[in-house]
């Protein structure tokens, strides 16, 4: 992926994450994203509670839904939030224009750091979260499929 592609991807993520809003609203959104990240990471999608996220963020449960339409949307925004930080770090490495071997070392360091940190984007956690979302959507009827599709 080129730095242009990374820059375009970062712009798209920022557009998704950060709509036009006041600094106070931005700080509230950021608090919600950080607390939701911890909840999804430690409890999983199904067991994470919007009420606990609201309490941890210092907002009402209803306020969460002013920022995010659903729990699933909140999860996707948390994943975008993680991606934003990672892409920004990658772009910093590219901007330095170090020798290729040094850039490679820095990219590997970033990859290891991302893997070692508690990240929702880790492949096994991502797969588990998608499975939980699928089951939840099937149970609540928010899917175009029925339960027999899940077993295939």
Secondary structure by P-SEA (a helix, b strand, c coil): ccaaaaaaaaaaaaaaccccccaaaaaaaaaaaaaaaaaaaacccccccaaaaaaaacccaaaaaaccccaaaaaaaaaaaaaaaaaaaaaaaaaacccaaaaaaaaaaaaaaaaaccccccaaaaaaaaaaaaaaaaaacccccccccccc
